Amino acid sequence: MAVPKPRPTRANRLYLNTGTGSSQYIDAGVFRNLSLAGRSSVPVAIEVHWIDSHDQHFLVDMGRNLTTVAKDAGPVDLSILSNDWTGMVKKFWLEFAGSGNNLSSNVRIGWVKLTE
């Protein structure tokens, strides 16, 4: 089943802890492979958002979906999906969106990994 293009809202963000200082930012040159496991009560697309150390906001569709059956998504190399996955990342979050404005409130995430 195809999932429509995401229509994210601020209500569906899952932030990953990137610390409070520049020494704790994510080095996008090293950590670029994103994986997660989860499910949703309705199919939802996964959008990846980040803000770099220069306060520029970027986003990319992960190209994977969560469905009603729990499964792994990834790993996906963010540097291949976006030329903007470079430098130091100070904020990182995922957004989940279904068709129209019908965002599922029953998204379940088991784990998220950002690896080399």
Secondary structure, DSSP 8 states (H G I E B T S, - for coil): ---------GGGEEEE---SSGGGSEETTT--EEEEEEE-SS-EEEEEEEEETT--EEEEEEEEEE-SS-EEEEEEEHHHH-TT--SEEEEEEEEEE-STT---S--EEEEEEEE-
